[in-house]
Amino acid sequence: MDCHVHYSSPGGPDWIARFSDPLPEISMRAIELAEASLRSGVTTARDVGAPQGVSIKLAHMARAGEINAPNIRAAGTWIAHRGTYVSFARHFGEAHELRDAIRMEIEAGAELIKVALSGWNEGARPKDAVEIPFSEKLLSVAVEEAHKAGFKIACHANDPASCRIAARAGVDSLEHGMFLEQGDLDAMANNKTCLVPTMSVWDAMLYYAHAVDWPEARKKRAEDLRQGSRLAVMGAVRAGVQIALGTDAGGGAARHGRIAREAELMFECGLEPRDALIAASKLIGEDERGTIEKGKIADLVLLDADPLENVRALRLIAAVFQGGRRVA
């Protein structure tokens, strides 16, 4: 299970620009990428953000058996404060607009809510405005609204101030969290907030930084993310924070179909493979999938070696079954 994907983008060095491609191109590409993900052994995934509801439509097609794809839990469109984050998110300014945005996503067919904490975009910060306008108070509103409707809420947080806010708000999962500090991790453990570290983000960025000769500033950003991410995951393991596997394929430089690499990076930071794999099913809320038990749905990945003995065995896929039917 991959707890963090974006099938509307292929990843790579220009991943952000791909979210702005023509809608028919995004829609067709999402089908192809979802199938590639399935072939790599991902039988269930959370698509945590797509423009114009592409992920919701994709999830419906997968459930109807119209395409070969993982079982997809779709978040619909990102929700972010006006003046921050990406232009194709759903933006709000006041608490009532935030509640309305969440309700609109639910009405559109989303199965979880995705919010994004971020600093102001260049030139957008009003005079005397706080660093992160999506404040702890506003995030508490989002958590309340989502939970009242019976939905889980995932929160993008990838700078120190955003991590500090998200860790204390009671969100179900904190995505990225590459600058989490010990106090943040303790709060997450107390709130039972799951960390989805998406370490593939900086791993892929480091590759492209040299492969396409990125400017020094972008190379340094990748190195900073690597250092912060590794410290955060190691700290989360010590603090007893639940950690789930998610690649951010498409939403960063990471490509789809490379979930094994994420597991390897997590293992290097002290997380046991079994814990990473099982945590994903708990976060997504798949009671009928995730373990091999009588009466559960037969989503299975056959490997040529035991990943509990060597995590790199996740690369050695022999077959993929979904609902008892071989699909790869």
Legacy VTK file of the C-alpha trace (Angstrom):
# vtk DataFile Version 3.0
C-alpha trace
ASCII
DATASET POLYDATA
POINTS 328 float
0.000 0.000 0.000
1.236 3.475 -0.906
-0.211 6.126 1.388
0.871 9.111 -0.696
0.655 9.284 -4.495
-0.497 11.745 -7.157
-1.448 9.873 -10.332
-2.126 13.130 -12.173
1.617 13.835 -12.494
4.460 11.536 -13.617
7.058 13.003 -11.259
10.507 13.736 -12.684
12.388 17.047 -12.671
9.383 19.136 -13.861
6.667 17.526 -11.739
4.862 20.741 -10.763
4.364 21.857 -14.361
2.724 18.547 -15.245
-0.251 19.311 -12.966
-1.090 22.186 -15.328
-1.162 20.102 -18.502
-4.458 19.951 -20.442
-7.107 18.015 -18.528
-7.517 15.225 -21.143
-3.757 14.613 -21.023
-3.750 14.513 -17.209
-6.707 12.118 -17.164
-5.220 9.666 -19.664
-1.824 9.804 -17.987
-3.377 9.102 -14.582
-4.791 5.824 -15.914
-1.373 4.782 -17.257
0.440 5.724 -14.058
-2.070 3.926 -11.850
-1.542 0.756 -13.876
2.245 1.122 -13.566
1.788 1.492 -9.827
-0.282 -1.698 -9.683
2.366 -3.635 -11.620
4.968 -2.535 -9.071
2.992 -4.215 -6.308
0.814 -1.338 -5.052
-2.661 -2.837 -4.709
-4.094 0.027 -2.608
-3.148 3.704 -2.671
-4.187 7.094 -1.328
-4.184 9.715 -4.068
-3.795 12.796 -1.905
-4.333 15.605 -4.390
-5.215 16.146 -8.022
-6.497 19.081 -10.083
-10.156 19.219 -11.074
-11.167 16.032 -9.281
-9.153 13.750 -11.557
-8.285 11.419 -8.680
-11.935 10.947 -7.701
-12.898 9.959 -11.232
-9.885 7.625 -11.365
-10.910 5.956 -8.096
-14.438 5.385 -9.406
-13.105 3.826 -12.627
-10.810 1.530 -10.658
-13.622 0.425 -8.367
-15.894 -0.280 -11.331
-13.231 -2.488 -12.917
-12.924 -0.216 -15.953
-9.136 0.113 -15.601
-6.272 -1.860 -14.097
-5.340 0.200 -11.065
-4.874 -0.063 -7.317
-7.819 0.285 -4.980
-7.674 4.086 -4.720
-8.750 6.285 -1.817
-8.914 9.760 -3.328
-8.638 13.086 -1.531
-9.844 15.199 -4.441
-8.183 18.608 -4.549
-5.758 20.093 -2.018
-7.171 22.748 0.317
-4.810 25.625 1.115
-4.954 29.193 2.448
-5.270 31.915 -0.165
-1.864 33.290 -1.165
-0.028 30.047 -0.420
0.822 26.743 -2.024
-0.011 25.889 -5.657
-2.382 27.755 -7.956
-4.474 24.659 -8.735
-5.450 24.009 -5.086
-8.818 24.961 -3.618
-8.120 28.147 -1.649
-9.871 29.763 1.308
-9.399 32.864 3.439
-11.730 32.563 6.433
-12.916 29.695 8.638
-16.353 29.510 6.999
-14.710 29.240 3.569
-12.535 26.414 4.886
-15.586 24.512 6.118
-17.288 25.083 2.766
-14.216 23.814 0.906
-14.200 20.595 2.924
-17.910 20.063 2.344
-17.463 20.646 -1.378
-14.731 18.017 -1.557
-16.931 15.525 0.277
-19.875 16.266 -2.023
-17.566 15.783 -5.031
-16.802 12.248 -3.877
-13.546 12.575 -1.946
-12.872 9.795 0.576
-10.470 11.771 2.734
-9.537 15.430 3.118
-6.127 16.846 2.192
-5.037 20.230 3.509
-1.727 21.962 2.845
0.159 24.181 5.261
2.697 26.433 3.607
4.291 29.856 3.800
3.169 32.765 1.637
3.950 32.693 -2.059
6.378 35.344 -3.257
4.769 38.780 -3.162
1.545 37.525 -1.567
2.276 38.130 2.114
0.316 41.090 3.530
2.079 43.498 5.840
2.365 42.176 9.417
0.868 38.806 8.410
1.970 35.668 10.287
4.421 33.289 8.608
1.902 30.469 8.103
-1.635 31.804 7.544
-3.161 28.308 7.841
-2.916 28.644 11.617
-3.388 26.050 14.340
-6.847 27.517 14.958
-7.840 27.124 11.304
-6.365 23.636 11.147
-8.422 22.695 14.199
-11.495 23.857 12.277
-10.517 21.600 9.377
-9.953 18.617 11.676
-13.302 19.187 13.367
-15.181 19.486 10.065
-13.562 16.395 8.535
-13.979 14.212 11.606
-17.576 15.367 12.098
-18.314 13.982 8.631
-16.467 10.736 9.416
-13.482 11.517 7.184
-9.774 11.291 7.895
-7.631 14.341 7.234
-4.104 14.368 5.823
-1.926 17.448 6.225
0.976 18.594 4.048
3.647 20.160 6.268
7.233 20.551 5.133
8.778 23.534 6.885
9.518 23.944 10.614
6.578 26.255 11.380
4.046 24.124 9.462
5.338 20.950 11.099
4.928 22.537 14.526
1.290 23.463 13.787
0.310 20.182 12.133
1.865 17.989 14.828
-0.393 19.486 17.491
-3.700 19.789 15.634
-4.904 16.189 15.753
-4.735 15.458 12.023
-4.777 11.774 11.112
-1.570 11.940 9.112
1.221 14.444 8.665
2.672 14.230 5.176
6.412 14.813 4.572
7.346 16.285 7.967
10.976 16.704 7.033
11.602 19.340 9.701
9.849 17.756 12.671
11.545 18.326 16.023
11.339 16.246 19.198
8.492 18.267 20.702
6.522 17.857 17.476
7.088 14.091 17.485
5.988 13.790 21.109
2.795 15.667 20.256
2.172 13.372 17.278
2.629 10.290 19.455
0.137 11.671 21.993
-2.369 12.582 19.254
-1.850 9.272 17.428
-0.967 11.237 14.291
0.710 9.050 11.686
3.816 10.254 9.846
4.060 9.603 6.099
7.659 10.749 5.486
7.798 10.439 1.662
11.581 10.076 1.696
11.551 9.326 -2.028
11.025 13.064 -2.554
14.541 14.108 -1.601
16.057 10.877 -2.916
14.762 11.638 -6.418
15.616 15.325 -6.079
19.228 14.463 -5.294
19.384 12.348 -8.437
17.941 15.042 -10.712
20.011 17.769 -9.041
23.061 16.187 -10.640
21.487 14.496 -13.684
20.057 17.740 -15.094
22.485 20.073 -13.322
20.079 21.988 -11.100
21.211 25.346 -9.673
23.163 25.200 -6.423
20.208 26.528 -4.429
18.026 23.587 -5.500
20.821 21.128 -4.783
21.159 22.563 -1.284
17.395 22.326 -0.788
17.538 18.615 -1.634
20.420 18.057 0.786
18.588 19.946 3.551
15.474 17.849 2.978
17.527 14.671 3.181
19.151 15.624 6.444
15.936 16.857 8.056
13.910 13.889 6.852
16.323 11.268 8.139
16.509 12.948 11.557
12.711 13.219 11.715
12.134 9.550 10.873
14.761 8.332 13.315
13.217 10.558 15.979
9.731 9.295 15.138
10.868 5.694 15.600
12.271 6.547 19.048
9.146 8.513 20.028
6.782 5.700 19.054
5.064 7.627 16.263
3.212 5.441 13.799
4.964 5.655 10.421
3.375 4.627 7.135
4.895 4.084 3.728
4.162 6.711 1.072
6.281 7.754 -1.898
4.760 11.070 -3.047
5.173 9.706 -6.558
4.002 12.408 -8.958
3.769 15.042 -6.247
7.536 15.410 -6.218
10.425 14.267 -8.360
9.791 10.600 -7.453
8.435 8.436 -10.268
5.583 5.961 -9.948
6.270 2.258 -9.517
9.241 2.620 -7.156
7.704 1.925 -3.774
10.510 -0.485 -2.877
12.949 2.413 -2.741
10.805 4.187 -0.139
10.826 1.089 2.057
14.615 0.884 1.764
15.058 4.511 2.826
12.768 3.998 5.817
14.634 0.842 6.833
17.913 2.772 6.772
16.438 5.079 9.430
15.530 2.273 11.805
12.010 1.277 10.773
11.373 -2.446 10.449
9.842 -3.448 7.074
6.921 -5.223 8.742
5.975 -2.096 10.694
6.054 0.106 7.588
3.904 -2.255 5.565
1.271 -2.836 8.250
1.011 0.825 9.272
-0.122 1.713 5.763
-3.229 -0.474 5.955
-4.207 1.043 9.320
-3.866 4.611 8.061
-5.801 4.036 4.855
-8.502 2.258 6.841
-8.538 -0.976 4.876
-9.880 -3.520 7.347
-10.464 -6.085 4.590
-6.987 -5.760 3.076
-3.379 -5.590 4.217
-2.914 -8.984 5.878
-3.368 -12.573 4.720
-6.323 -13.866 6.707
-9.378 -15.975 5.996
-12.249 -13.847 4.734
-10.114 -10.887 3.675
-9.768 -9.632 0.093
-6.943 -11.477 -1.670
-4.710 -8.587 -2.688
-1.315 -10.282 -2.810
2.199 -9.573 -4.054
4.411 -12.611 -4.633
8.138 -12.012 -4.215
11.214 -14.100 -4.943
12.629 -13.408 -1.472
11.454 -12.475 2.027
11.270 -8.666 2.550
11.277 -9.158 6.321
14.766 -10.581 6.012
15.939 -8.173 3.306
13.814 -5.138 2.444
15.284 -5.040 -1.072
13.209 -8.138 -1.809
10.320 -5.767 -2.510
11.982 -5.172 -5.878
11.762 -8.893 -6.771
8.114 -9.098 -7.836
6.987 -12.404 -9.313
3.252 -11.721 -9.514
0.553 -9.321 -8.332
-2.982 -10.419 -7.455
-5.921 -8.131 -6.823
-9.114 -9.567 -5.410
-7.735 -13.019 -6.139
-7.168 -12.251 -9.833
-3.678 -12.059 -11.264
-3.076 -8.575 -12.685
0.699 -8.580 -13.200
LINES 1 329
328 0 1 2 3 4 5 6 7 8 9 10 11 12 13 14 15 16 17 18 19 20 21 22 23 24 25 26 27 28 29 30 31 32 33 34 35 36 37 38 39 40 41 42 43 44 45 46 47 48 49 50 51 52 53 54 55 56 57 58 59 60 61 62 63 64 65 66 67 68 69 70 71 72 73 74 75 76 77 78 79 80 81 82 83 84 85 86 87 88 89 90 91 92 93 94 95 96 97 98 99 100 101 102 103 104 105 106 107 108 109 110 111 112 113 114 115 116 117 118 119 120 121 122 123 124 125 126 127 128 129 130 131 132 133 134 135 136 137 138 139 140 141 142 143 144 145 146 147 148 149 150 151 152 153 154 155 156 157 158 159 160 161 162 163 164 165 166 167 168 169 170 171 172 173 174 175 176 177 178 179 180 181 182 183 184 185 186 187 188 189 190 191 192 193 194 195 196 197 198 199 200 201 202 203 204 205 206 207 208 209 210 211 212 213 214 215 216 217 218 219 220 221 222 223 224 225 226 227 228 229 230 231 232 233 234 235 236 237 238 239 240 241 242 243 244 245 246 247 248 249 250 251 252 253 254 255 256 257 258 259 260 261 262 263 264 265 266 267 268 269 270 271 272 273 274 275 276 277 278 279 280 281 282 283 284 285 286 287 288 289 290 291 292 293 294 295 296 297 298 299 300 301 302 303 304 305 306 307 308 309 310 311 312 313 314 315 316 317 318 319 320 321 322 323 324 325 326 327
